[in-house]
Amino acid sequence: MIDALSVAAEGGKAAIAKPMKGIGSGVFEIALPFRGNAFRVVYAVQLGDDLWVIHAFQKKSTQGIKTPRHEIELIKDRLKRLKEMLR
């Protein structure tokens, strides 16, 4: 995860980073399996000059690869509050 975030901080996009659909432009997700679990980090790159990590979590969905609705709502809320703070 840290390698992918470092690439993003330097203006690039790591191969394991994918745009997070339905959230907005400039928001990416990194998903990594580890010891039978799935971990995700959501970050935004188009907010000023900084890289912002919006949310990090262990995915425990029973819905396959789909991100749970409560995680999506939390990400949207945090992104909204961050944008308001940066105005």
N, CA, C and O atoms as a CHARMM CRD file, in Angstrom:
* protein
*
  348
    1    1 MET  N      0.82100  -1.18900   0.00000 PROA 1      0.00000
    2    1 MET  CA     0.00000   0.00000   0.00000 PROA 1      0.00000
    3    1 MET  C      0.86700   1.25500   0.00000 PROA 1      0.00000
    4    1 MET  O      0.60600   2.20300  -0.74100 PROA 1      0.00000
    5    2 ILE  N      1.89100   1.24800   0.83300 PROA 2      0.00000
    6    2 ILE  CA     2.72500   2.43900   0.95100 PROA 2      0.00000
    7    2 ILE  C      3.44600   2.74200  -0.35800 PROA 2      0.00000
    8    2 ILE  O      3.63300   3.90700  -0.70800 PROA 2      0.00000
    9    3 ASP  N      3.84900   1.70900  -1.07800 PROA 3      0.00000
   10    3 ASP  CA     4.49800   1.92900  -2.37800 PROA 3      0.00000
   11    3 ASP  C      3.53200   2.60200  -3.35600 PROA 3      0.00000
   12    3 ASP  O      3.91300   3.54200  -4.05400 PROA 3      0.00000
   13    4 ALA  N      2.28800   2.12800  -3.40900 PROA 4      0.00000
   14    4 ALA  CA     1.29600   2.70900  -4.32200 PROA 4      0.00000
   15    4 ALA  C      0.97800   4.14700  -3.92300 PROA 4      0.00000
   16    4 ALA  O      0.81000   5.00200  -4.79200 PROA 4      0.00000
   17    5 LEU  N      0.89300   4.42400  -2.62700 PROA 5      0.00000
   18    5 LEU  CA     0.63700   5.79100  -2.17500 PROA 5      0.00000
   19    5 LEU  C      1.82300   6.70800  -2.46800 PROA 5      0.00000
   20    5 LEU  O      1.64200   7.88700  -2.77300 PROA 5      0.00000
   21    6 SER  N      3.03400   6.16300  -2.37400 PROA 6      0.00000
   22    6 SER  CA     4.23100   6.94800  -2.69800 PROA 6      0.00000
   23    6 SER  C      4.23800   7.33700  -4.17600 PROA 6      0.00000
   24    6 SER  O      4.58700   8.46600  -4.52200 PROA 6      0.00000
   25    7 VAL  N      3.85700   6.41000  -5.03600 PROA 7      0.00000
   26    7 VAL  CA     3.77500   6.69800  -6.46900 PROA 7      0.00000
   27    7 VAL  C      2.75400   7.81400  -6.70200 PROA 7      0.00000
   28    7 VAL  O      3.01000   8.74200  -7.46900 PROA 7      0.00000
   29    8 ALA  N      1.59900   7.72000  -6.03900 PROA 8      0.00000
   30    8 ALA  CA     0.55900   8.74700  -6.18900 PROA 8      0.00000
   31    8 ALA  C      1.04000  10.10000  -5.68200 PROA 8      0.00000
   32    8 ALA  O      0.75200  11.12800  -6.29400 PROA 8      0.00000
   33    9 ALA  N      1.76200  10.10800  -4.58100 PROA 9      0.00000
   34    9 ALA  CA     2.27100  11.36100  -4.01000 PROA 9      0.00000
   35    9 ALA  C      3.25900  12.03900  -4.95400 PROA 9      0.00000
   36    9 ALA  O      3.42100  13.25900  -4.92700 PROA 9      0.00000
   37   10 GLU  N      3.91600  11.23800  -5.78700 PROA 10     0.00000
   38   10 GLU  CA     4.88100  11.77900  -6.74900 PROA 10     0.00000
   39   10 GLU  C      4.21800  12.11400  -8.08700 PROA 10     0.00000
   40   10 GLU  O      4.90400  12.46900  -9.04600 PROA 10     0.00000
   41   11 GLY  N      2.89100  12.00400  -8.15700 PROA 11     0.00000
   42   11 GLY  CA     2.16300  12.38400  -9.36900 PROA 11     0.00000
   43   11 GLY  C      1.83500  11.25100 -10.30700 PROA 11     0.00000
   44   11 GLY  O      1.28600  11.48500 -11.38400 PROA 11     0.00000
   45   12 GLY  N      2.15700  10.02600  -9.93100 PROA 12     0.00000
   46   12 GLY  CA     1.87400   8.87900 -10.79400 PROA 12     0.00000
   47   12 GLY  C      0.67900   8.08300 -10.31600 PROA 12     0.00000
   48   12 GLY  O     -0.04200   8.49700  -9.40700 PROA 12     0.00000
   49   13 LYS  N      0.47800   6.93600 -10.93800 PROA 13     0.00000
   50   13 LYS  CA    -0.58400   6.02000 -10.53700 PROA 13     0.00000
   51   13 LYS  C     -0.02000   4.60700 -10.58900 PROA 13     0.00000
   52   13 LYS  O      0.39800   4.13200 -11.64500 PROA 13     0.00000
   53   14 ALA  N     -0.01300   3.94800  -9.45100 PROA 14     0.00000
   54   14 ALA  CA     0.48900   2.57700  -9.37100 PROA 14     0.00000
   55   14 ALA  C     -0.44200   1.63500 -10.13600 PROA 14     0.00000
   56   14 ALA  O     -1.63400   1.90500 -10.28300 PROA 14     0.00000
   57   15 ALA  N      0.11000   0.55200 -10.60900 PROA 15     0.00000
   58   15 ALA  CA    -0.67800  -0.42600 -11.36800 PROA 15     0.00000
   59   15 ALA  C     -1.82500  -1.01100 -10.54300 PROA 15     0.00000
   60   15 ALA  O     -2.84800  -1.40600 -11.10100 PROA 15     0.00000
   61   16 ILE  N     -1.66200  -1.06900  -9.22300 PROA 16     0.00000
   62   16 ILE  CA    -2.71100  -1.64800  -8.37700 PROA 16     0.00000
   63   16 ILE  C     -3.76600  -0.62500  -7.95900 PROA 16     0.00000
   64   16 ILE  O     -4.73200  -0.98600  -7.28700 PROA 16     0.00000
   65   17 ALA  N     -3.60400   0.63700  -8.33800 PROA 17     0.00000
   66   17 ALA  CA    -4.58800   1.68100  -8.01800 PROA 17     0.00000
   67   17 ALA  C     -5.60400   1.77400  -9.14300 PROA 17     0.00000
   68   17 ALA  O     -5.24600   1.81000 -10.32000 PROA 17     0.00000
   69   18 LYS  N     -6.87400   1.81300  -8.76600 PROA 18     0.00000
   70   18 LYS  CA    -7.94600   1.90800  -9.76100 PROA 18     0.00000
   71   18 LYS  C     -8.89400   3.03100  -9.37900 PROA 18     0.00000
   72   18 LYS  O     -9.12800   3.27000  -8.19500 PROA 18     0.00000
   73   19 PRO  N     -9.44500   3.72800 -10.37800 PROA 19     0.00000
   74   19 PRO  CA   -10.43300   4.75900 -10.06000 PROA 19     0.00000
   75   19 PRO  C    -11.61200   4.13600  -9.31200 PROA 19     0.00000
   76   19 PRO  O    -12.08200   3.05600  -9.66800 PROA 19     0.00000
   77   20 MET  N    -12.08100   4.82400  -8.27900 PROA 20     0.00000
   78   20 MET  CA   -13.22300   4.31800  -7.51900 PROA 20     0.00000
   79   20 MET  C    -14.49300   4.85300  -8.16600 PROA 20     0.00000
   80   20 MET  O    -14.77000   6.05200  -8.11400 PROA 20     0.00000
   81   21 LYS  N    -15.24800   3.97400  -8.76500 PROA 21     0.00000
   82   21 LYS  CA   -16.44200   4.35600  -9.51400 PROA 21     0.00000
   83   21 LYS  C    -17.53200   4.86200  -8.57000 PROA 21     0.00000
   84   21 LYS  O    -17.71700   4.35500  -7.46400 PROA 21     0.00000
   85   22 GLY  N    -18.24700   5.88100  -9.05000 PROA 22     0.00000
   86   22 GLY  CA   -19.38600   6.40500  -8.30600 PROA 22     0.00000
   87   22 GLY  C    -19.03000   7.38800  -7.21300 PROA 22     0.00000
   88   22 GLY  O    -19.92200   7.87400  -6.51700 PROA 22     0.00000
   89   23 ILE  N    -17.75700   7.69800  -7.03900 PROA 23     0.00000
   90   23 ILE  CA   -17.34300   8.60900  -5.97600 PROA 23     0.00000
   91   23 ILE  C    -16.97800   9.97400  -6.54000 PROA 23     0.00000
   92   23 ILE  O    -17.31400  10.99600  -5.94300 PROA 23     0.00000
   93   24 GLY  N    -16.30800  10.00600  -7.66000 PROA 24     0.00000
   94   24 GLY  CA   -15.91600  11.26400  -8.27000 PROA 24     0.00000
   95   24 GLY  C    -14.54900  11.16400  -8.90100 PROA 24     0.00000
   96   24 GLY  O    -13.79900  10.22100  -8.65100 PROA 24     0.00000
   97   25 SER  N    -14.23900  12.13000  -9.71000 PROA 25     0.00000
   98   25 SER  CA   -12.96300  12.17000 -10.40900 PROA 25     0.00000
   99   25 SER  C    -11.81400  12.37100  -9.42800 PROA 25     0.00000
  100   25 SER  O    -11.93200  13.13300  -8.46800 PROA 25     0.00000
  101   26 GLY  N    -10.70500  11.68400  -9.67500 PROA 26     0.00000
  102   26 GLY  CA    -9.51900  11.85800  -8.84700 PROA 26     0.00000
  103   26 GLY  C     -9.50700  11.03900  -7.57100 PROA 26     0.00000
  104   26 GLY  O     -8.61600  11.21000  -6.73900 PROA 26     0.00000
  105   27 VAL  N    -10.48200  10.15000  -7.39900 PROA 27     0.00000
  106   27 VAL  CA   -10.53400   9.28900  -6.21300 PROA 27     0.00000
  107   27 VAL  C    -10.18700   7.87100  -6.64600 PROA 27     0.00000
  108   27 VAL  O    -10.80700   7.31200  -7.55100 PROA 27     0.00000
  109   28 PHE  N     -9.18300   7.29800  -5.98300 PROA 28     0.00000
  110   28 PHE  CA    -8.67600   5.97900  -6.35900 PROA 28     0.00000
  111   28 PHE  C     -8.73900   5.01000  -5.19200 PROA 28     0.00000
  112   28 PHE  O     -8.79700   5.40200  -4.02600 PROA 28     0.00000
  113   29 GLU  N     -8.72700   3.73600  -5.54600 PROA 29     0.00000
  114   29 GLU  CA    -8.76300   2.67200  -4.54700 PROA 29     0.00000
  115   29 GLU  C     -7.59900   1.71800  -4.78700 PROA 29     0.00000
  116   29 GLU  O     -7.29700   1.35700  -5.92500 PROA 29     0.00000
  117   30 ILE  N     -6.95900   1.32200  -3.71000 PROA 30     0.00000
  118   30 ILE  CA    -5.92000   0.29900  -3.74700 PROA 30     0.00000
  119   30 ILE  C     -6.48200  -0.89200  -2.98000 PROA 30     0.00000
  120   30 ILE  O     -6.91900  -0.74100  -1.83900 PROA 30     0.00000
  121   31 ALA  N     -6.47600  -2.04800  -3.57700 PROA 31     0.00000
  122   31 ALA  CA    -6.97400  -3.25600  -2.92500 PROA 31     0.00000
  123   31 ALA  C     -5.86400  -4.30200  -2.92100 PROA 31     0.00000
  124   31 ALA  O     -5.28100  -4.60400  -3.96200 PROA 31     0.00000
  125   32 LEU  N     -5.58100  -4.84900  -1.75000 PROA 32     0.00000
  126   32 LEU  CA    -4.54800  -5.87100  -1.63200 PROA 32     0.00000
  127   32 LEU  C     -5.03200  -7.04600  -0.79400 PROA 32     0.00000
  128   32 LEU  O     -5.61300  -6.85500   0.27400 PROA 32     0.00000
  129   33 PRO  N     -4.79500  -8.25500  -1.27600 PROA 33     0.00000
  130   33 PRO  CA    -5.07500  -9.42400  -0.43800 PROA 33     0.00000
  131   33 PRO  C     -3.89800  -9.65800   0.50600 PROA 33     0.00000
  132   33 PRO  O     -2.74600  -9.42000   0.14400 PROA 33     0.00000
  133   34 PHE  N     -4.19400 -10.12300   1.71300 PROA 34     0.00000
  134   34 PHE  CA    -3.13600 -10.43000   2.68100 PROA 34     0.00000
  135   34 PHE  C     -3.63300 -11.50800   3.61600 PROA 34     0.00000
  136   34 PHE  O     -4.58300 -11.29800   4.37000 PROA 34     0.00000
  137   35 ARG  N     -2.99500 -12.65600   3.56700 PROA 35     0.00000
  138   35 ARG  CA    -3.31800 -13.78800   4.44100 PROA 35     0.00000
  139   35 ARG  C     -4.80900 -14.13300   4.44500 PROA 35     0.00000
  140   35 ARG  O     -5.40700 -14.34200   5.50100 PROA 35     0.00000
  141   36 GLY  N     -5.38900 -14.18700   3.26900 PROA 36     0.00000
  142   36 GLY  CA    -6.79200 -14.56900   3.15000 PROA 36     0.00000
  143   36 GLY  C     -7.77400 -13.44000   3.38900 PROA 36     0.00000
  144   36 GLY  O     -8.98300 -13.65700   3.31400 PROA 36     0.00000
  145   37 ASN  N     -7.29400 -12.24700   3.67200 PROA 37     0.00000
  146   37 ASN  CA    -8.15700 -11.09100   3.88300 PROA 37     0.00000
  147   37 ASN  C     -7.95000 -10.09400   2.75400 PROA 37     0.00000
  148   37 ASN  O     -6.98200 -10.19300   2.00100 PROA 37     0.00000
  149   38 ALA  N     -8.85700  -9.14200   2.63700 PROA 38     0.00000
  150   38 ALA  CA    -8.73300  -8.07700   1.64300 PROA 38     0.00000
  151   38 ALA  C     -8.68300  -6.74000   2.37100 PROA 38     0.00000
  152   38 ALA  O     -9.50700  -6.46700   3.24400 PROA 38     0.00000
  153   39 PHE  N     -7.72400  -5.92100   2.01100 PROA 39     0.00000
  154   39 PHE  CA    -7.57100  -4.59900   2.61200 PROA 39     0.00000
  155   39 PHE  C     -7.65700  -3.55900   1.51200 PROA 39     0.00000
  156   39 PHE  O     -7.17800  -3.77200   0.39800 PROA 39     0.00000
  157   40 ARG  N     -8.27600  -2.42200   1.84000 PROA 40     0.00000
  158   40 ARG  CA    -8.44600  -1.36500   0.85000 PROA 40     0.00000
  159   40 ARG  C     -8.07700  -0.01900   1.43400 PROA 40     0.00000
  160   40 ARG  O     -8.28600   0.25100   2.61700 PROA 40     0.00000
  161   41 VAL  N     -7.51900   0.82400   0.57000 PROA 41     0.00000
  162   41 VAL  CA    -7.23000   2.21900   0.89500 PROA 41     0.00000
  163   41 VAL  C     -7.83400   3.05400  -0.21300 PROA 41     0.00000
  164   41 VAL  O     -7.64600   2.76200  -1.39400 PROA 41     0.00000
  165   42 VAL  N     -8.56600   4.10100   0.16800 PROA 42     0.00000
  166   42 VAL  CA    -9.16300   5.02200  -0.79400 PROA 42     0.00000
  167   42 VAL  C     -8.47500   6.36400  -0.61200 PROA 42     0.00000
  168   42 VAL  O     -8.37500   6.87600   0.50300 PROA 42     0.00000
  169   43 TYR  N     -7.99700   6.93500  -1.72700 PROA 43     0.00000
  170   43 TYR  CA    -7.30900   8.21500  -1.62600 PROA 43     0.00000
  171   43 TYR  C     -7.74400   9.14900  -2.75300 PROA 43     0.00000
  172   43 TYR  O     -8.24700   8.71000  -3.78700 PROA 43     0.00000
  173   44 ALA  N     -7.53900  10.44100  -2.52800 PROA 44     0.00000
  174   44 ALA  CA    -7.88400  11.46400  -3.52100 PROA 44     0.00000
  175   44 ALA  C     -6.63300  12.23100  -3.89000 PROA 44     0.00000
  176   44 ALA  O     -5.82600  12.56300  -3.02200 PROA 44     0.00000
  177   45 VAL  N     -6.46500  12.51600  -5.17500 PROA 45     0.00000
  178   45 VAL  CA    -5.27200  13.22200  -5.62800 PROA 45     0.00000
  179   45 VAL  C     -5.55600  14.60500  -6.19900 PROA 45     0.00000
  180   45 VAL  O     -4.62000  15.37400  -6.41600 PROA 45     0.00000
  181   46 GLN  N     -6.79200  14.93900  -6.44500 PROA 46     0.00000
  182   46 GLN  CA    -7.08900  16.22300  -7.07100 PROA 46     0.00000
  183   46 GLN  C     -7.67700  17.21100  -6.07600 PROA 46     0.00000
  184   46 GLN  O     -8.63200  17.92100  -6.39100 PROA 46     0.00000
  185   47 LEU  N     -7.11400  17.25600  -4.88900 PROA 47     0.00000
  186   47 LEU  CA    -7.55100  18.21300  -3.87800 PROA 47     0.00000
  187   47 LEU  C     -6.34000  19.03800  -3.46700 PROA 47     0.00000
  188   47 LEU  O     -5.59800  18.66500  -2.55900 PROA 47     0.00000
  189   48 GLY  N     -6.15600  20.14300  -4.13300 PROA 48     0.00000
  190   48 GLY  CA    -4.98600  20.96500  -3.86100 PROA 48     0.00000
  191   48 GLY  C     -3.72300  20.26600  -4.33600 PROA 48     0.00000
  192   48 GLY  O     -3.74800  19.52700  -5.32100 PROA 48     0.00000
  193   49 ASP  N     -2.63100  20.49700  -3.64600 PROA 49     0.00000
  194   49 ASP  CA    -1.34900  19.90400  -4.01500 PROA 49     0.00000
  195   49 ASP  C     -1.02000  18.65200  -3.21600 PROA 49     0.00000
  196   49 ASP  O      0.06000  18.08300  -3.37600 PROA 49     0.00000
  197   50 ASP  N     -1.92200  18.22600  -2.37400 PROA 50     0.00000
  198   50 ASP  CA    -1.64100  17.13100  -1.45200 PROA 50     0.00000
  199   50 ASP  C     -2.36700  15.84700  -1.83400 PROA 50     0.00000
  200   50 ASP  O     -3.35500  15.86000  -2.56900 PROA 50     0.00000
  201   51 LEU  N     -1.85700  14.75700  -1.32100 PROA 51     0.00000
  202   51 LEU  CA    -2.49400  13.44600  -1.44100 PROA 51     0.00000
  203   51 LEU  C     -3.24100  13.20700  -0.13700 PROA 51     0.00000
  204   51 LEU  O     -2.65100  13.28700   0.94100 PROA 51     0.00000
  205   52 TRP  N     -4.50500  12.92000  -0.22500 PROA 52     0.00000
  206   52 TRP  CA    -5.33100  12.70300   0.95700 PROA 52     0.00000
  207   52 TRP  C     -5.82400  11.26100   1.00500 PROA 52     0.00000
  208   52 TRP  O     -6.47900  10.79900   0.07100 PROA 52     0.00000
  209   53 VAL  N     -5.51700  10.55000   2.07900 PROA 53     0.00000
  210   53 VAL  CA    -6.08200   9.22100   2.29500 PROA 53     0.00000
  211   53 VAL  C     -7.43700   9.43800   2.94700 PROA 53     0.00000
  212   53 VAL  O     -7.52800   9.99600   4.04000 PROA 53     0.00000
  213   54 ILE  N     -8.47500   9.00200   2.27900 PROA 54     0.00000
  214   54 ILE  CA    -9.84800   9.21900   2.72100 PROA 54     0.00000
  215   54 ILE  C    -10.28700   8.13100   3.69900 PROA 54     0.00000
  216   54 ILE  O    -10.94800   8.41500   4.69800 PROA 54     0.00000
  217   55 HSD  N     -9.91400   6.88200   3.40400 PROA 55     0.00000
  218   55 HSD  CA   -10.39800   5.77000   4.22600 PROA 55     0.00000
  219   55 HSD  C     -9.51400   4.54300   3.99000 PROA 55     0.00000
  220   55 HSD  O     -9.04100   4.32000   2.87500 PROA 55     0.00000
  221   56 ALA  N     -9.29900   3.77300   5.01400 PROA 56     0.00000
  222   56 ALA  CA    -8.59000   2.49400   4.91400 PROA 56     0.00000
  223   56 ALA  C     -9.38900   1.48300   5.73400 PROA 56     0.00000
  224   56 ALA  O     -9.81700   1.77500   6.85100 PROA 56     0.00000
  225   57 PHE  N     -9.58300   0.29900   5.17200 PROA 57     0.00000
  226   57 PHE  CA   -10.40300  -0.67900   5.88600 PROA 57     0.00000
  227   57 PHE  C    -10.10800  -2.10200   5.42600 PROA 57     0.00000
  228   57 PHE  O     -9.55800  -2.33200   4.34900 PROA 57     0.00000
  229   58 GLN  N    -10.49100  -3.04100   6.27300 PROA 58     0.00000
  230   58 GLN  CA   -10.43900  -4.44900   5.90200 PROA 58     0.00000
  231   58 GLN  C    -11.80300  -4.80000   5.35800 PROA 58     0.00000
  232   58 GLN  O    -12.81600  -4.60600   6.03000 PROA 58     0.00000
  233   59 LYS  N    -11.83300  -5.31100   4.15800 PROA 59     0.00000
  234   59 LYS  CA   -13.09800  -5.64400   3.52000 PROA 59     0.00000
  235   59 LYS  C    -13.59600  -6.98800   4.03500 PROA 59     0.00000
  236   59 LYS  O    -12.89800  -8.00000   3.97300 PROA 59     0.00000
  237   60 LYS  N    -14.81500  -6.96800   4.54200 PROA 60     0.00000
  238   60 LYS  CA   -15.40800  -8.19200   5.07600 PROA 60     0.00000
  239   60 LYS  C    -16.76600  -8.44600   4.43400 PROA 60     0.00000
  240   60 LYS  O    -17.66500  -9.00200   5.06300 PROA 60     0.00000
  241   61 SER  N    -16.90500  -8.04100   3.19600 PROA 61     0.00000
  242   61 SER  CA   -18.18000  -8.15000   2.50100 PROA 61     0.00000
  243   61 SER  C    -18.50300  -9.59600   2.16100 PROA 61     0.00000
  244   61 SER  O    -17.62500 -10.39100   1.82600 PROA 61     0.00000
  245   62 THR  N    -19.76000  -9.90700   2.25600 PROA 62     0.00000
  246   62 THR  CA   -20.22900 -11.21700   1.78400 PROA 62     0.00000
  247   62 THR  C    -20.77500 -11.07800   0.36600 PROA 62     0.00000
  248   62 THR  O    -21.37800 -12.00900  -0.16800 PROA 62     0.00000
  249   63 GLN  N    -20.56100  -9.90000  -0.24600 PROA 63     0.00000
  250   63 GLN  CA   -21.09200  -9.60700  -1.57100 PROA 63     0.00000
  251   63 GLN  C    -20.01700  -9.74000  -2.64800 PROA 63     0.00000
  252   63 GLN  O    -20.07600  -9.02900  -3.65100 PROA 63     0.00000
  253   64 GLY  N    -19.06000 -10.60800  -2.47500 PROA 64     0.00000
  254   64 GLY  CA   -18.00300 -10.76300  -3.46600 PROA 64     0.00000
  255   64 GLY  C    -17.04400  -9.58600  -3.43200 PROA 64     0.00000
  256   64 GLY  O    -16.59000  -9.18100  -2.36100 PROA 64     0.00000
  257   65 ILE  N    -16.73400  -9.03300  -4.60100 PROA 65     0.00000
  258   65 ILE  CA   -15.76500  -7.94800  -4.66400 PROA 65     0.00000
  259   65 ILE  C    -16.38800  -6.57600  -4.41100 PROA 65     0.00000
  260   65 ILE  O    -15.67200  -5.58300  -4.28400 PROA 65     0.00000
  261   66 LYS  N    -17.69300  -6.52000  -4.34000 PROA 66     0.00000
  262   66 LYS  CA   -18.39400  -5.24900  -4.16500 PROA 66     0.00000
  263   66 LYS  C    -18.07100  -4.63200  -2.79700 PROA 66     0.00000
  264   66 LYS  O    -18.08100  -5.31000  -1.77000 PROA 66     0.00000
  265   67 THR  N    -17.78200  -3.31700  -2.81900 PROA 67     0.00000
  266   67 THR  CA   -17.51500  -2.60200  -1.57200 PROA 67     0.00000
  267   67 THR  C    -18.84200  -2.40900  -0.82800 PROA 67     0.00000
  268   67 THR  O    -19.82500  -1.97300  -1.42700 PROA 67     0.00000
  269   68 PRO  N    -18.87800  -2.72800   0.46000 PROA 68     0.00000
  270   68 PRO  CA   -20.12500  -2.59100   1.22300 PROA 68     0.00000
  271   68 PRO  C    -20.65900  -1.15700   1.20400 PROA 68     0.00000
  272   68 PRO  O    -19.88400  -0.20100   1.21600 PROA 68     0.00000
  273   69 ARG  N    -21.97200  -1.01400   1.17400 PROA 69     0.00000
  274   69 ARG  CA   -22.64500   0.27200   1.08800 PROA 69     0.00000
  275   69 ARG  C    -22.22100   1.21400   2.22100 PROA 69     0.00000
  276   69 ARG  O    -22.01900   2.40400   1.97800 PROA 69     0.00000
  277   70 HSD  N    -22.08200   0.70900   3.45000 PROA 70     0.00000
  278   70 HSD  CA   -21.71800   1.59300   4.56600 PROA 70     0.00000
  279   70 HSD  C    -20.30500   2.16100   4.39300 PROA 70     0.00000
  280   70 HSD  O    -20.02600   3.27400   4.84000 PROA 70     0.00000
  281   71 GLU  N    -19.42700   1.41200   3.75700 PROA 71     0.00000
  282   71 GLU  CA   -18.07500   1.91800   3.48400 PROA 71     0.00000
  283   71 GLU  C    -18.13600   3.02200   2.42200 PROA 71     0.00000
  284   71 GLU  O    -17.44700   4.03400   2.54200 PROA 71     0.00000
  285   72 ILE  N    -18.95300   2.83100   1.38900 PROA 72     0.00000
  286   72 ILE  CA   -19.12700   3.83200   0.33500 PROA 72     0.00000
  287   72 ILE  C    -19.67500   5.13300   0.92900 PROA 72     0.00000
  288   72 ILE  O    -19.18900   6.21800   0.61100 PROA 72     0.00000
  289   73 GLU  N    -20.68400   5.01700   1.78700 PROA 73     0.00000
  290   73 GLU  CA   -21.28100   6.21100   2.39500 PROA 73     0.00000
  291   73 GLU  C    -20.26900   6.94000   3.27500 PROA 73     0.00000
  292   73 GLU  O    -20.23300   8.17100   3.28700 PROA 73     0.00000
  293   74 LEU  N    -19.45800   6.20100   4.00000 PROA 74     0.00000
  294   74 LEU  CA   -18.42000   6.80600   4.84700 PROA 74     0.00000
  295   74 LEU  C    -17.39300   7.54800   3.98000 PROA 74     0.00000
  296   74 LEU  O    -16.97500   8.65500   4.32000 PROA 74     0.00000
  297   75 ILE  N    -16.99400   6.94300   2.87800 PROA 75     0.00000
  298   75 ILE  CA   -16.03700   7.57400   1.95900 PROA 75     0.00000
  299   75 ILE  C    -16.62500   8.86400   1.38300 PROA 75     0.00000
  300   75 ILE  O    -15.94800   9.89100   1.34400 PROA 75     0.00000
  301   76 LYS  N    -17.86900   8.81300   0.94000 PROA 76     0.00000
  302   76 LYS  CA   -18.51800  10.00600   0.38200 PROA 76     0.00000
  303   76 LYS  C    -18.59800  11.12500   1.42500 PROA 76     0.00000
  304   76 LYS  O    -18.33100  12.28700   1.11700 PROA 76     0.00000
  305   77 ASP  N    -18.96100  10.77500   2.64300 PROA 77     0.00000
  306   77 ASP  CA   -19.06900  11.76800   3.71100 PROA 77     0.00000
  307   77 ASP  C    -17.71200  12.39700   4.02300 PROA 77     0.00000
  308   77 ASP  O    -17.60900  13.61700   4.15200 PROA 77     0.00000
  309   78 ARG  N    -16.68800  11.58200   4.14200 PROA 78     0.00000
  310   78 ARG  CA   -15.35100  12.10500   4.42700 PROA 78     0.00000
  311   78 ARG  C    -14.83200  12.98400   3.29400 PROA 78     0.00000
  312   78 ARG  O    -14.20900  14.01600   3.54300 PROA 78     0.00000
  313   79 LEU  N    -15.08400  12.58300   2.06000 PROA 79     0.00000
  314   79 LEU  CA   -14.65000  13.37300   0.91300 PROA 79     0.00000
  315   79 LEU  C    -15.36600  14.72800   0.89100 PROA 79     0.00000
  316   79 LEU  O    -14.75000  15.75900   0.61700 PROA 79     0.00000
  317   80 LYS  N    -16.65200  14.71500   1.17800 PROA 80     0.00000
  318   80 LYS  CA   -17.42600  15.96500   1.22200 PROA 80     0.00000
  319   80 LYS  C    -16.87300  16.89400   2.30300 PROA 80     0.00000
  320   80 LYS  O    -16.66400  18.08100   2.05300 PROA 80     0.00000
  321   81 ARG  N    -16.63700  16.35600   3.50500 PROA 81     0.00000
  322   81 ARG  CA   -16.10000  17.18400   4.59800 PROA 81     0.00000
  323   81 ARG  C    -14.70100  17.70400   4.27500 PROA 81     0.00000
  324   81 ARG  O    -14.37200  18.83900   4.62200 PROA 81     0.00000
  325   82 LEU  N    -13.88500  16.90300   3.62500 PROA 82     0.00000
  326   82 LEU  CA   -12.54000  17.32300   3.25200 PROA 82     0.00000
  327   82 LEU  C    -12.59600  18.47600   2.24400 PROA 82     0.00000
  328   82 LEU  O    -11.86500  19.45800   2.37800 PROA 82     0.00000
  329   83 LYS  N    -13.46000  18.35300   1.24500 PROA 83     0.00000
  330   83 LYS  CA   -13.58800  19.42200   0.24000 PROA 83     0.00000
  331   83 LYS  C    -14.06400  20.72100   0.88400 PROA 83     0.00000
  332   83 LYS  O    -13.59600  21.80300   0.52900 PROA 83     0.00000
  333   84 GLU  N    -14.99800  20.61100   1.83600 PROA 84     0.00000
  334   84 GLU  CA   -15.48000  21.80100   2.53700 PROA 84     0.00000
  335   84 GLU  C    -14.35500  22.43700   3.35200 PROA 84     0.00000
  336   84 GLU  O    -14.23300  23.66100   3.38800 PROA 84     0.00000
  337   85 MET  N    -13.55000  21.63100   3.99500 PROA 85     0.00000
  338   85 MET  CA   -12.45400  22.11200   4.81700 PROA 85     0.00000
  339   85 MET  C    -11.40100  22.83500   3.96600 PROA 85     0.00000
  340   85 MET  O    -10.78900  23.80000   4.42500 PROA 85     0.00000
  341   86 LEU  N    -11.19200  22.37300   2.74200 PROA 86     0.00000
  342   86 LEU  CA   -10.15900  22.92500   1.88600 PROA 86     0.00000
  343   86 LEU  C    -10.58200  24.16400   1.10200 PROA 86     0.00000
  344   86 LEU  O     -9.76200  24.76300   0.40500 PROA 86     0.00000
  345   87 ARG  N    -11.83000  24.54800   1.20700 PROA 87     0.00000
  346   87 ARG  CA   -12.30200  25.74200   0.48000 PROA 87     0.00000
  347   87 ARG  C    -11.69800  26.99200   1.02700 PROA 87     0.00000
  348   87 ARG  O    -11.98400  28.08300   0.53400 PROA 87     0.00000
